[in-house]
């Protein structure tokens, strides 16, 4: 892609931003093969941000598609700043991504000497609004002819994840997709088992047929048999005509049995024969029918334990588990959280027909540190909720997050932090995370983070950090002493 020329309107908007958010320099980086950069306000008379440092920050913003605020004196930054080192820098900086849905157009950066004061959350909110006309100008000034880089896979079929544990899952899909062996998928609720099953179907040998999915726990047992195998006229009251089952409908394609652990023992027996012989009978019929289907099953249960307890047939278990795909929970693939957040923001912004929305640095930090017990489904639902709560705003802020993610009900602050406020804010967040990690065992937490027990108690009291009631029975209410209760 190529910027045809620098429109005068673009320069005017940059000058306006420089005035509204007092800055010594405004830098617009346009993402293309030549890495075009437009700078306004060169003659500030103060030391400039090094080109190498600025480029690393811009690259981080483009990769994460999330804004960064850096104030040199109190080191306030976004979580995704990562390894970008700004410690020796005497400049304050704010950098904002310019994204057309999922496609990065560039980044807008403001900087000023730290003597002129830190950038604030209020500045970030202004920048989010003022970046809109720049994004519009870039979008309509870039020549898209012959540019195929903007094409992306359909959002409903894309699998998101680059972590090592998730990459192993993708490799397993590649190995099994062109075989007809049964595939057994295990994963916690919300990890995306059906998405993996659908991907195996769409990429593989049976992609020309249908993908039929059935949740074994969602259909009553007395109806499930007729749904799976079909029935003939007169087989039971209400059977007024012959009706093929879902397995027949999947002929030539893939049949996905979700929550296979909920299948009754009688149906397990019939399914075993189907897997072994590729043949079955409709309910009430004597005729044997054959079917060519790729079987994929999934569960969040410990099937081996179910076999031991006599709730699941051992022979069926081994027949289903010829090839197993284990999906890691989201807490074990934290590197993928940012990609998933951006993926769902793009998906639902497109569905809602609204401009792209971004995360404030603090809201992103809270989202990245949350353990996501409900896995990808919980993250997906949280993004949908946030987009509704934030209204027409350009930022998902701390107050838009659910109480389980933002338990202290932090609010996006318009004021800047001084050094002591920043230090206290860091202490409080660090202690909350450490206590949570060690299950609110204060003696263990103190030992692990290098504080005395008395020192930890004082900081808990200083920051008024709440301790879950189920944990407080071990300690006296006098938190300074840390004495155990008598009797």
C-alpha positions as CSV (number, residue, x, y, z in Angstrom):
1,X,0.0,0.0,0.0
2,X,1.1,3.6,-0.6
3,X,0.2,7.0,0.8
4,X,-0.5,9.0,-2.3
5,X,0.4,12.3,-0.7
6,X,0.3,14.0,2.7
7,X,-3.1,15.6,2.8
8,X,-3.3,19.1,4.3
9,X,-6.2,18.0,6.5
10,X,-3.9,15.4,8.1
11,X,-1.3,18.0,9.1
12,X,-4.1,20.2,10.5
13,X,-5.4,17.4,12.7
14,X,-1.9,16.7,14.0
15,X,-1.4,20.3,14.9
16,X,-4.8,20.4,16.6
17,X,-3.8,17.3,18.7
18,X,-0.6,19.1,19.6
19,X,-2.6,22.0,21.0
20,X,-5.4,20.1,22.7
21,X,-2.9,17.7,24.3
22,X,0.1,20.0,24.9
23,X,3.1,18.2,23.4
24,X,6.5,19.2,21.9
25,X,6.2,16.8,19.1
26,X,3.5,14.7,17.3
27,X,4.8,11.8,15.2
28,X,2.6,9.8,12.8
29,X,4.0,6.5,11.7
30,X,2.2,5.1,8.6
31,X,2.6,1.3,8.3
32,X,3.7,0.4,4.8
33,X,6.7,-1.0,3.0
34,X,8.6,2.3,3.3
35,X,7.6,3.0,6.9
36,X,6.6,6.6,6.2
37,X,6.8,9.0,9.2
38,X,5.3,12.5,9.5
39,X,6.6,14.7,12.3
40,X,5.1,18.0,13.6
41,X,6.9,20.2,16.1
42,X,10.6,19.5,15.6
43,X,12.1,22.7,17.1
44,X,11.3,22.1,20.8
45,X,14.8,23.0,22.0
46,X,14.8,19.9,24.4
47,X,16.3,16.5,24.0
48,X,14.4,14.3,21.6
49,X,13.2,10.8,22.0
50,X,15.7,8.5,20.2
51,X,14.6,7.1,16.9
52,X,15.4,3.6,17.9
53,X,13.4,3.9,21.2
54,X,10.4,5.5,19.5
55,X,10.4,2.8,16.8
56,X,10.4,0.0,19.5
57,X,7.4,1.6,21.2
58,X,5.6,2.1,17.9
59,X,6.3,-1.6,17.0
60,X,4.9,-2.7,20.4
61,X,1.8,-0.6,19.9
62,X,1.3,-2.0,16.4
63,X,1.8,-5.6,17.5
64,X,-0.5,-5.3,20.5
65,X,-3.0,-2.9,18.9
66,X,-3.2,-1.3,22.4
67,X,-2.2,2.2,23.5
68,X,0.8,2.9,25.8
69,X,1.3,5.7,28.3
70,X,4.8,6.3,29.6
71,X,5.7,8.9,32.1
72,X,9.4,9.0,32.8
73,X,9.3,9.9,36.5
74,X,6.8,7.4,37.7
75,X,7.2,4.7,35.0
76,X,3.5,4.5,34.4
77,X,3.0,2.2,31.4
78,X,0.7,-0.4,29.9
79,X,1.2,-4.1,30.6
80,X,1.9,-4.8,26.9
81,X,4.9,-2.5,26.9
82,X,6.9,-5.6,27.8
83,X,10.6,-5.3,27.2
84,X,10.6,-1.8,25.9
85,X,13.1,0.0,28.1
86,X,12.5,3.7,28.8
87,X,14.2,3.9,32.2
88,X,16.9,6.4,31.1
89,X,14.5,8.5,29.0
90,X,13.7,12.1,30.1
91,X,10.6,12.2,27.9
92,X,7.0,11.5,28.6
93,X,5.2,9.7,25.8
94,X,1.8,8.5,24.7
95,X,1.3,6.3,21.7
96,X,-2.0,5.2,20.2
97,X,-2.6,2.6,17.5
98,X,-4.5,3.5,14.3
99,X,-6.4,0.4,13.3
100,X,-9.1,-0.3,10.6
101,X,-10.9,-3.2,12.3
102,X,-8.1,-5.8,12.5
103,X,-5.7,-4.1,10.0
104,X,-3.1,-1.7,11.5
105,X,-2.7,1.5,9.5
106,X,-0.1,3.1,11.8
107,X,0.5,4.7,15.1
108,X,0.2,8.2,16.5
109,X,2.8,9.3,19.2
110,X,3.1,12.4,21.3
111,X,6.0,13.2,23.5
112,X,7.3,16.0,25.8
113,X,10.0,16.6,28.3
114,X,9.1,15.3,31.8
115,X,9.3,18.9,33.2
116,X,6.1,19.7,31.3
117,X,4.2,17.1,33.3
118,X,3.0,13.6,32.8
119,X,0.4,12.4,30.3
120,X,-2.9,11.4,31.9
121,X,-5.8,9.0,31.4
122,X,-7.8,12.1,30.3
123,X,-5.2,12.7,27.6
124,X,-5.6,9.2,26.4
125,X,-9.4,9.6,26.2
126,X,-8.9,12.8,24.1
127,X,-6.4,11.1,21.9
128,X,-8.8,8.2,21.2
129,X,-11.4,10.7,19.9
130,X,-8.9,12.8,18.0
131,X,-7.3,9.8,16.3
132,X,-10.6,9.1,14.5
133,X,-10.2,11.7,11.7
134,X,-6.5,10.6,11.2
135,X,-7.6,7.0,10.9
136,X,-10.3,8.1,8.4
137,X,-7.8,10.1,6.3
138,X,-5.3,7.3,6.2
139,X,-8.0,4.7,5.3
140,X,-9.1,6.8,2.4
141,X,-5.6,8.0,1.3
142,X,-4.0,4.6,1.1
143,X,-4.1,3.0,-2.4
144,X,-5.6,-0.5,-1.8
145,X,-5.2,-1.6,-5.4
146,X,-3.5,-5.0,-5.5
147,X,-3.1,-5.0,-1.8
148,X,-4.1,-8.4,-0.5
149,X,-2.6,-8.1,3.0
150,X,-5.9,-6.7,4.3
151,X,-7.7,-10.0,3.6
152,X,-8.3,-12.0,6.7
153,X,-9.9,-15.4,7.4
154,X,-13.6,-15.5,8.3
155,X,-13.9,-14.5,11.9
156,X,-16.2,-17.4,12.8
157,X,-13.6,-20.0,11.7
158,X,-10.4,-18.4,12.8
159,X,-8.4,-20.1,15.6
160,X,-6.4,-17.6,17.7
161,X,-3.2,-18.6,19.5
162,X,0.5,-18.6,19.2
163,X,1.5,-20.0,22.5
164,X,3.6,-23.2,22.6
165,X,0.8,-25.2,24.3
166,X,-1.8,-24.1,21.7
167,X,0.6,-24.6,18.8
168,X,0.8,-28.2,19.8
169,X,-3.0,-28.4,19.4
170,X,-2.7,-27.0,15.9
171,X,0.0,-29.5,15.0
172,X,-2.3,-32.3,16.2
173,X,-5.0,-31.0,13.9
174,X,-2.7,-31.1,10.9
175,X,-1.7,-34.7,11.6
176,X,-5.2,-36.1,12.0
177,X,-7.3,-34.0,9.5
178,X,-6.8,-36.3,6.5
179,X,-7.4,-39.6,8.3
180,X,-10.7,-41.2,9.2
181,X,-9.8,-42.3,12.7
182,X,-12.0,-41.2,15.6
183,X,-10.8,-38.1,17.4
184,X,-11.3,-37.5,21.2
185,X,-11.0,-33.9,22.4
186,X,-10.6,-33.2,26.1
187,X,-10.7,-29.7,27.6
188,X,-12.3,-27.7,30.4
189,X,-15.6,-26.0,29.7
190,X,-15.2,-23.0,27.5
191,X,-11.9,-23.9,25.9
192,X,-13.4,-24.3,22.4
193,X,-13.8,-28.0,21.8
194,X,-16.4,-27.6,19.2
195,X,-14.3,-25.0,17.3
196,X,-11.4,-27.5,17.2
197,X,-13.7,-30.3,16.0
198,X,-15.1,-28.0,13.3
199,X,-11.6,-27.0,12.2
200,X,-10.6,-30.7,11.9
201,X,-13.7,-31.2,9.6
202,X,-13.2,-28.1,7.5
203,X,-9.5,-28.7,6.9
204,X,-9.7,-32.4,6.4
205,X,-10.7,-35.4,4.3
206,X,-14.5,-35.0,5.1
207,X,-14.8,-31.3,4.4
208,X,-17.1,-32.0,1.5
209,X,-19.8,-33.3,3.8
210,X,-21.8,-31.8,6.6
211,X,-20.6,-31.1,10.1
212,X,-23.3,-32.3,12.5
213,X,-22.9,-31.5,16.2
214,X,-25.0,-33.0,19.1
215,X,-24.7,-32.2,22.8
216,X,-25.3,-35.5,24.6
217,X,-26.2,-33.7,27.8
218,X,-28.7,-31.3,26.3
219,X,-31.2,-33.9,24.9
220,X,-33.2,-36.2,27.2
221,X,-32.0,-39.8,27.0
222,X,-35.4,-41.2,25.7
223,X,-35.3,-38.8,22.7
224,X,-31.5,-38.9,22.0
225,X,-31.6,-42.4,20.4
226,X,-34.2,-41.4,17.8
227,X,-32.4,-38.1,17.2
228,X,-29.1,-39.9,16.5
229,X,-30.3,-43.0,14.6
230,X,-33.7,-41.9,13.3
231,X,-36.9,-44.0,13.3
232,X,-39.5,-45.6,11.0
233,X,-43.2,-44.9,10.8
234,X,-45.1,-46.6,13.7
235,X,-42.0,-47.2,15.8
236,X,-43.7,-45.3,18.7
237,X,-46.6,-43.0,19.4
238,X,-46.2,-40.0,17.2
239,X,-43.9,-41.6,14.7
240,X,-46.2,-40.8,11.7
241,X,-43.5,-41.1,9.0
242,X,-40.0,-42.3,8.5
243,X,-37.3,-39.9,9.7
244,X,-33.6,-40.2,9.2
245,X,-31.3,-39.5,12.1
246,X,-28.5,-37.0,12.5
247,X,-25.9,-39.7,11.8
248,X,-27.4,-40.3,8.4
249,X,-27.4,-36.6,7.8
250,X,-23.7,-36.5,8.5
251,X,-22.9,-39.2,5.8
252,X,-19.8,-38.2,4.0
253,X,-19.0,-35.6,6.7
254,X,-18.2,-35.4,10.4
255,X,-20.3,-36.2,13.4
256,X,-19.4,-34.4,16.6
257,X,-20.7,-35.8,19.9
258,X,-20.1,-33.1,22.6
259,X,-20.1,-34.1,26.3
260,X,-19.8,-37.7,25.4
261,X,-19.5,-38.5,29.1
262,X,-23.2,-37.9,29.6
263,X,-24.2,-40.6,27.2
264,X,-26.3,-43.4,28.8
265,X,-24.9,-47.0,28.9
266,X,-27.5,-48.4,26.4
267,X,-26.7,-45.7,23.9
268,X,-23.0,-46.3,24.5
269,X,-23.5,-49.9,23.3
270,X,-25.2,-48.8,20.1
271,X,-22.5,-46.2,19.5
272,X,-19.8,-48.8,19.9
273,X,-21.3,-51.0,17.2
274,X,-21.6,-48.0,14.9
275,X,-17.9,-47.1,15.4
276,X,-16.8,-50.7,14.8
277,X,-19.0,-51.7,11.9
278,X,-20.1,-48.3,10.5
279,X,-23.7,-49.7,10.4
280,X,-26.8,-49.1,12.5
281,X,-30.6,-49.5,12.6
282,X,-33.2,-46.9,12.9
283,X,-35.5,-47.2,15.9
284,X,-38.2,-49.7,15.1
285,X,-36.5,-50.9,11.9
286,X,-34.9,-54.3,11.0
287,X,-32.9,-52.9,8.0
288,X,-29.2,-52.4,8.5
289,X,-27.9,-49.2,7.1
290,X,-24.3,-48.2,6.5
291,X,-22.7,-44.8,6.9
292,X,-19.3,-43.2,6.2
293,X,-18.7,-40.6,8.9
294,X,-15.7,-39.1,10.7
295,X,-16.5,-39.3,14.4
296,X,-15.3,-36.6,16.8
297,X,-16.2,-36.7,20.5
298,X,-15.4,-34.3,23.3
299,X,-15.8,-34.0,27.1
300,X,-14.7,-32.0,30.1
301,X,-15.0,-35.1,32.4
302,X,-12.4,-37.5,33.5
303,X,-13.5,-40.4,31.4
304,X,-11.0,-42.8,33.0
305,X,-12.6,-42.2,36.4
306,X,-16.0,-42.7,34.8
307,X,-14.9,-46.0,33.4
308,X,-13.6,-47.0,36.9
309,X,-17.0,-46.2,38.4
310,X,-18.8,-48.2,35.8
311,X,-20.5,-45.2,34.2
312,X,-18.7,-45.5,30.9
313,X,-17.9,-48.5,28.8
314,X,-14.2,-49.3,28.7
315,X,-14.3,-50.7,25.2
316,X,-16.0,-47.6,23.9
317,X,-13.6,-45.4,25.7
318,X,-10.6,-47.0,23.9
319,X,-12.4,-47.0,20.6
320,X,-13.1,-43.3,20.9
321,X,-9.6,-42.4,22.2
322,X,-7.6,-43.6,19.3
323,X,-6.3,-40.0,18.7
324,X,-6.6,-37.5,21.5
325,X,-6.4,-33.7,21.4
326,X,-5.9,-32.0,24.8
327,X,-6.9,-28.3,24.8
328,X,-5.0,-26.3,27.4
329,X,-7.1,-24.0,29.6
330,X,-6.6,-20.3,29.1
331,X,-4.6,-19.8,32.3
332,X,-1.9,-22.1,30.8
333,X,-1.7,-20.0,27.6
334,X,-1.5,-16.5,28.8
335,X,0.5,-15.4,25.8
336,X,-2.7,-15.8,23.8
337,X,-4.9,-13.6,25.9
338,X,-4.1,-10.3,24.1
339,X,-4.6,-11.9,20.7
340,X,-8.0,-13.3,21.8
341,X,-9.0,-9.9,23.3
342,X,-8.2,-8.1,20.0
343,X,-9.9,-10.9,18.0
344,X,-13.2,-10.6,19.8
345,X,-13.1,-6.8,19.9
346,X,-12.8,-6.8,16.1
347,X,-15.4,-9.5,15.6
348,X,-18.1,-7.8,17.8
349,X,-17.3,-4.2,16.7
350,X,-17.9,-5.5,13.1
351,X,-21.1,-7.2,14.1
352,X,-22.3,-4.1,16.0
353,X,-21.3,-1.9,13.0
354,X,-19.2,0.4,15.2
355,X,-15.7,1.8,15.1
356,X,-12.8,-0.2,16.6
357,X,-12.6,0.1,20.4
358,X,-9.4,-0.1,22.4
359,X,-8.4,-1.0,25.9
360,X,-7.1,1.5,28.4
361,X,-3.7,0.5,29.8
362,X,-5.1,-0.3,33.2
363,X,-8.1,-2.2,31.9
364,X,-5.8,-4.3,29.8
365,X,-3.6,-5.0,32.7
366,X,-6.6,-6.3,34.7
367,X,-7.8,-8.4,31.9
368,X,-4.3,-9.9,31.3
369,X,-3.9,-10.7,35.1
370,X,-7.3,-12.4,35.4
371,X,-7.2,-16.2,35.6
372,X,-10.2,-16.8,33.3
373,X,-11.7,-19.8,35.0
374,X,-14.4,-19.9,32.3
375,X,-11.7,-19.9,29.6
376,X,-12.2,-18.5,26.1
377,X,-16.0,-18.5,26.4
378,X,-15.8,-16.2,29.5
379,X,-13.4,-13.9,27.7
380,X,-15.7,-13.7,24.7
381,X,-18.7,-12.9,26.9
382,X,-16.7,-10.2,28.8
383,X,-15.8,-8.4,25.6
384,X,-19.4,-8.4,24.4
385,X,-20.5,-7.0,27.7
386,X,-17.8,-4.3,27.7
387,X,-18.8,-3.1,24.3
388,X,-22.3,-2.7,25.4
389,X,-21.4,-1.0,28.7
390,X,-18.9,1.5,27.1
391,X,-21.6,2.8,24.8
392,X,-20.2,5.0,22.0
393,X,-16.8,5.4,23.7
394,X,-13.5,4.5,22.0
395,X,-12.0,3.0,25.1
396,X,-12.8,0.0,27.3
397,X,-12.0,1.4,30.7
398,X,-11.5,-0.1,34.2
399,X,-15.1,0.7,35.3
400,X,-16.5,-1.2,32.3
401,X,-15.1,-4.5,33.5
402,X,-17.0,-7.0,35.5
403,X,-16.6,-7.0,39.3
404,X,-14.8,-10.3,39.2
405,X,-12.1,-8.8,37.0
406,X,-12.0,-5.4,38.7
407,X,-12.9,-6.4,42.3
408,X,-11.7,-3.1,43.8
409,X,-13.9,-1.2,41.3
410,X,-11.1,0.9,40.0
411,X,-12.1,3.9,37.9
412,X,-10.4,5.4,34.9
413,X,-8.8,8.5,36.4
414,X,-8.5,11.8,34.7
415,X,-5.8,13.1,37.1
416,X,-2.1,12.4,36.8
417,X,-0.2,10.4,39.4
418,X,2.6,11.8,41.4
419,X,5.5,9.6,42.5
420,X,4.0,8.7,45.9
421,X,0.6,7.9,44.4
422,X,2.2,5.7,41.8
423,X,4.3,3.9,44.4
424,X,1.2,3.2,46.6
425,X,-0.8,2.1,43.5
426,X,1.9,-0.4,42.6
427,X,2.2,-1.7,46.2
428,X,-1.6,-2.3,46.4
429,X,-1.7,-4.2,43.1
430,X,1.4,-6.2,43.8
431,X,0.0,-7.3,47.2
432,X,-3.4,-8.2,45.8
433,X,-1.8,-10.4,43.1
434,X,0.7,-12.0,45.6
435,X,-2.1,-12.8,48.1
436,X,-4.3,-14.3,45.4
437,X,-1.5,-16.4,44.1
438,X,-0.8,-17.9,47.5
439,X,-4.5,-18.4,48.4
440,X,-4.4,-15.6,51.0
441,X,-2.0,-17.5,53.2
442,X,-0.3,-14.5,54.7
443,X,2.6,-16.3,56.3
444,X,3.5,-18.0,53.0
445,X,2.9,-14.8,51.0
446,X,5.3,-12.8,53.3
447,X,8.0,-15.5,52.9
448,X,7.7,-15.7,49.2
449,X,7.8,-11.9,48.5
450,X,10.6,-11.2,51.0
451,X,8.7,-9.4,53.7
452,X,8.4,-10.1,57.4
453,X,5.0,-11.3,58.5
454,X,4.5,-8.1,60.5
455,X,5.6,-6.0,57.5
456,X,3.0,-7.7,55.3
457,X,0.2,-7.2,57.9
458,X,1.0,-3.4,58.1
459,X,0.8,-3.1,54.3
460,X,-2.5,-5.0,54.2
461,X,-3.9,-2.6,56.8
462,X,-2.4,0.5,55.1
463,X,-4.0,-0.3,51.8
464,X,-7.2,-1.7,53.3
465,X,-6.9,-4.9,51.3
466,X,-9.9,-7.2,51.9
467,X,-9.3,-10.9,52.8
468,X,-11.9,-13.5,51.8
469,X,-13.9,-14.6,54.8
470,X,-13.2,-18.3,54.2
471,X,-9.6,-17.6,54.8
472,X,-9.8,-15.4,57.9
473,X,-10.7,-18.1,60.3
474,X,-7.0,-18.9,60.8
475,X,-6.2,-15.4,62.1
476,X,-7.3,-13.1,64.8
477,X,-9.1,-9.9,63.7
478,X,-6.2,-8.0,65.0
479,X,-4.2,-8.1,61.8
480,X,-1.1,-6.3,63.3
481,X,-0.4,-9.2,65.7
482,X,-1.2,-12.1,63.3
483,X,-1.9,-14.3,66.3
484,X,-3.9,-17.5,65.8
485,X,-7.3,-17.8,67.5
486,X,-7.3,-19.7,70.7
487,X,-9.6,-22.8,70.5
